[in-house]
Amino acid sequence: MTVHQPRYSKEEFARRGDEIYESQVRSQVEAGNHGKIVAIDIETGAFEVDASEIAACDRLEARYPDAQIWIVRIGSRYVRRFGGRTKKAVRSPESLTRIWNRLFQFQSVAQVGKFTHKMRS
C-alpha cells in the first residue's frame, strides 16, 4: 500500500475540498444519496460515491493513483459523529404520574420488569 503525502496545508485542503463539493459535485450527487460518502480528488475534481468511505476512496484511487482525497457525507456537515446521540423526548409530568400509578398496581417484580421493558421500546 502506497502512503500518500499531503501536498497542501490542512486549511488549503479543506478549502479546496469544500469549494469543489459546493460548486461542482453537490448538485450531481445530492438527490437519492443522502448519508452516503463522496470522495473527491481536490486536484482533478473527480469523485466517487458509496455508502462506505473505503470503497469510495479505493475506486477513486484506482482511477487516480496519486489522488488527494477529501471526503464529504452527502446531506451532512460531518463525515462522522462523536459523542452521545440525542435522547428520546422527555415525558410529560402527567404521563409519568400515570406510569408511576400503574407500577403500584403490579403484584410482582416480574410484572414491573415486563412493564418497564415495554415502556423503553
N, C-alpha and C positions, 0 to 999 in steps of 0.2 A: 504494500500500500504506500503510495506516494504522499508525503506530507507537504501540503501547500503552505507557503509563507504569504502572509498578507502583504499587499503592495500599497495599502492605503492606511491612514490612521483610522482609529475606531470611529471618530466623528465623520470623516470623509466617507468611509464605508457605509455608515448608516444613512448619511445624507443622500448618497448616490442610490442606495437600495430603495429608500422611501420615494425618492423622486421618480425612479423608473417604474416602481409599482403604481404610483398615483397617475403618472402621465401615459404609460404605455400598456401596463398589464391588467390593472384592476378592471377596466371595462370589458376585457375579454374573458375574465375568469369568474367574476362575481356571481353571475346567475348560475344557480344549481350546484355551487361548490362551497357553500358556507361551512366553515370549520375545517376545510381541507388546507393543506400546506402548498404554498407556491415557492419554489426555489428559483431564484433569479441570479443570472450571471451579471454582475454590475458593470462589466466591461462591454459585453455584446448586447445585453437586453434580452437574451434568450431565457426561456423559463420552462419549468415542468410543474405540473400539478399532480398531487397524490394525497391520499389520506395519511401516508407515512412520510416523515421527514427524510428518512434514509432512502426510500425508494425514489422520491423526487430528486434528491441530490445525486444518487447513483446514475439515474437516467441523464441528468444534466451533465455530469462529469463524463459520461460515455460519449456525449456529443462534443463537449468542450473540456478536454482533459485538464486544462490549466484555469478552469473557471474560478472566479472569486464570487462565492455564493452568499447571497443574502436571503434569509428565509422569512416569510410572512404567513400568518394564519389568516385565511380569507374571512372577512367579516369581523375580525377582532383586532384590537390594538396590541395584543400579546400573542407570542407563539406558545408559551407555557404559562401556567399559573401556579404560584407557590402559596402555601398557607391554607387556611380553612376556607370552606365554602360557606355560602350564606345559609343561615338556619331557616327552618320552617317558620311560618308566621306564628307569632305568639298568640295563644288562645285568649279569648276574652274572659274577664272575671266570671261572667255568668256561666260560660261553658266549663270553666274549671270547677265552679261550685257544683254543677250537675255531675261532673266526673267524680268529685270527692264524695258526694252523697251516694252515688252508685257504688263506690268502693265499699262503703259501710254496709251495703245490702248483702255482700257475699258472705258465705258461711265458711269458706276455707281459703287458705293461702293459694292453693292451686287455682281456684276460680279468679282470684285477684290477678295472678300471673297471666292467665289467659286474657283477661280483660285489658290489662296494661299493654300486653304484646299487640293486641288488636288495635289499640289506640295509637301506637307508634307507627303502624303501617298505613 
